[in-house]
Amino acid sequence: MAASTHTVTNQSPPLTGYDVFAADRALSEAVARHLDPVLLPVAAAELSVLGEAAGSAQAQEWGAQANENPPKLRTHDRYGHRIDEVDFHPAWHRVLGKGVGAGLTAAWATPGGHVRRAAGFMVWSQVEAGHGCPLSMTHAAVPALRAEPDLAAEWEPRLTSRVYEAGLRPAASKAGALLGMGMTEKQGGSDVRGNSTVARALAADGEYALTGHKWFCSAPMSDGFLVLARAADGLTCFLVPRVLGDGSRNVFAIQRLKDKLGNRSNASAEVEFDGTWARRVGPEGRGVRTLVEMVAATRLDCVLGSAALMRQAVAQAVHHATHREAFGGPLIDKPLMRNVLADLALESEAATTLALRLAAACDAAEAADGSGESERAFLRLAVPVAKYWVTKRCTPLVVEALECLGGNGYVEESGMPRLLRESPLNSVWEGSGNVQALDVLRALQREPSALNAFLVEVGRARGADHRLDRAVRDLLTELADLSGLEARARRVVERMALVLTGSLLVRFAPAEVADAFCSSRLGGDWGHAFGTLAHTLDLRSVVERARPVA
């Protein structure tokens, strides 16, 4: 009898059929820690429903389909009429619709909304990251619109709705709406003050006509866009609807879609305005100030998005090592592989813990009694610090997690290449690393209350770990020296991120996680690659904590 050549053995089963939220102990514990106990049962149940959907084979297939079938631009219809529409695969609409339905744009309308929404955003982003762009911008637009109360009253109920309606129609006729944004221009990039789009005031108060070219306009099939343009009194924020109230199309000429490294499911466009109708948001000349809170919210979403990618990469690596055998036993039992997995799990838990602490600060900052002032000051520094560090840690972690799968991880079907292509995005979006570092320097120099709030938060762990205490002293020494501060900015921000994360883990994480973090990231007992933790640490417990399915 001939030997069988097609029997498949020693391959890991797909990581499906599990609750992405409940299986993530760092995330579920953070939600329990930061939410009011009265709110927790309902929130946890909702997040588990979303987690089960995210862990389903169906949702994972949608994510793959949305990326394998990227959006396509149609500038004209068959008769030559300009339409400027972008067509998406049905899977995109299913994933985006599920995100809207799960309340991922509704944080401002829900008690404990930022923590609940942050956890949901992390869970659902693990299905497919590209659709997080319109969800994030729609969520973040709310505080900017509140600078113009009449606009906020009109648009906020649409943006916080849990109903997704695709297609271009007047926003007033839709049960829910999405917003995109167009800030950067080819001559300026991150330097938005180099903006050259011109805004000409019309006869009606608050109405303008815009003329200019936006180099990056995200989610061009949204119902409206927040943009910057130069009015008579300076740079100003405007709301540009895609469809006007009478049903006619606003002037919104999509020149091309960007061919991007990752984020393939999502459309990013170059657009031109030529007499495009817009409504002013906030006073003339105060455009950057109007958008401050929106920028902070989208930067936090960069942290959340990177933490989600890291978690999914670690989950895949641990799952593979659990089921794959080599050299006489499961990979996960090999001391060297365990060191690598523990190091990855440690980085992922650190990012998740930091991200949820920021979300909790957002909830506290909205307290109606004014008690949130210290949390607002804390966020002023903590958000750019976290944005800088977590987004930069994402790519090397995903690369190492992919390597845990060996050649299988390099194959597109594994899903790991998609995670890898996505991993650099959040460090570029909403200001690259240098922009974040310079923003931290501005806050340090101009807003002493921000540094005080940051140090108060870090100081809550004083005396709990000698390595953390020493790292805090070293940071204070670094901050006391103002010479060459800009050239040292990345070094300073990195140290701030590590001591803040160390403080959180020492207070809230299991002892083995806090010990490993302080030993490696703060104590220096670490190499230059993942998998170089001290062998005397409790690495098995760290890995077990990260296991996605028991």
C-alpha positions, 0 to 999 in steps of 0.5 A: 500500500502506498504511503499517504503524502497528504496527511497534515500534521503538527499544524496549529488550528485557526485561532477562532471561536473565542471571546477576544475580550474575556481572553485578554486578561490585561484588558478585562482587568483594566476595564474592571479596575477603571469602571464604576462597579454599577456600570461594570456588569452591563459593560462587561457583558456587551464587551464579551458579546463583541469579543465573541463576534471578533473571535468568530471565523465569520468576522475574521473572514470579513477582515481578510476580504476587506483587505484583499479587495481594497476600495476603488475610486470612481470619479465619473459615471458612465455619462461623464458626470463627476460623482467622486465616489469610492466603492468598498467591498461588502465586508468593509461595510459589515465590519464598519457597521458592526463597529458603529453598532457596538458604540465605538463612536458613542463614548461621549453619550455613555457613562464611563463611555471612554473606558468602554469604548476604548476596550471595544475599539481594541477588541474590534480592531483585532478583526480589521484595523482599517475601519478604525480610521472613520470610527476614530475620526467620528468619535474625536470630532465631537469635542471640536464641534462643541466649539460651535453649539448649534453645529454640535446640537445638529451633528452630535446625535448623528455621530454618536448614533449606533446606526450605520448608513452607507451612501451619500445623502444629506446627513439630516436624512440619515439615522447615523453619520460619519466624519472624516478630516482633511488637515495636512497639505503637500507643502506642510505635512505635520506643520498645519500652520503652512496650510494654504487652503483659502476660506472666503466668507459668504453672505450668511453668517458662519458660511464660507467657500473653500478653495485648496488641495488636501494631500491626505483626506481620510475616509472620503465617503464620510458624511462630512469632514473637519478641515483647516483653511485660512480665513481673513483672521487666520487658520480656522476650522470648518465642517464640509458636508459631502452632500448639501441640504438640498441633496446636491453634491458639494464640490469635493473632487477626489484626485486619487486614492493613496496606494498605502503600505498597509491599511489597505481596506481604508480609503485615503484620498487627495481632494480639491476644493473649488468654492466648496461650501463649509460652515465655520467651527469656532472663531476665525483664527482659532482653528488649531485651538478648536482641534486640540481635543480632537487631536488628543482623542485621535492620538489616544486611538493611535495608542489603542490601535497599536495596543490592539495589533500587539495583542493580536500578534501575541495571541497568535504567537502564543496560540501557535506555540501552544499547538506546534511541536518541535524538538520533542515537545510543544514549542511553548515549553521550550525555555528559549521560546518561552522567554520570547513569548514572555517578553512579547506578552510583557510589552503587550500588557504594558501597552494595554494597561497604559492605554486604558489608564488614559481612557479612564482619565478621559472619563474623569476629565469630563466630570461635571463638578470640575474635579477632572482638572488634574486628569486633564493636566495629566492627559496633556503630557501622558497622551503624546508620551504614550502615542510616541512610545506605544506606537513605536513598540508595535512594529518590532513586536509584530516582527518578532511575533511573526517569527514565532510562527516561522515560515508559516507567519510569512505566508499571507494566509496566516494574517501576520503579514497584514498585522506587520503592514499595519504596524507602522501606521499609528506612529505616523498618523496624527504626528510622527515621533518627532512631532510627539516629542516636541509636543511633550517639550512644549507642555513641559516648558509651558504647562507646569501643571501637566508635569505635576499631574504626571509626577503625581501619577508616577509617584503613587507607586513610590517605594514599591520597587527600587528599580522604578524609584531609581528610574524616576530619580534619573528622569528628574535629573534629565528634566532638570537639565535644559541644555540641548533639550530638543536633541534629547527629546526622544530620550526624555519621552521614552523615559517618561513612558517607561516610568509611567508604565512601570508605575501602573504595572507595579500598582495593578499587574500581577507581581510576575509581570511588574517584576519582569517589566521593572527588571528589564525596561527599568533595571537594565537586565535586558538585551536589545531584542525580544527574548532576552529577559532574565531567566530567573524571572517567572516567565511561565506565568507571564506567558500563561497570562497571555494565552488567548484560549485555555 
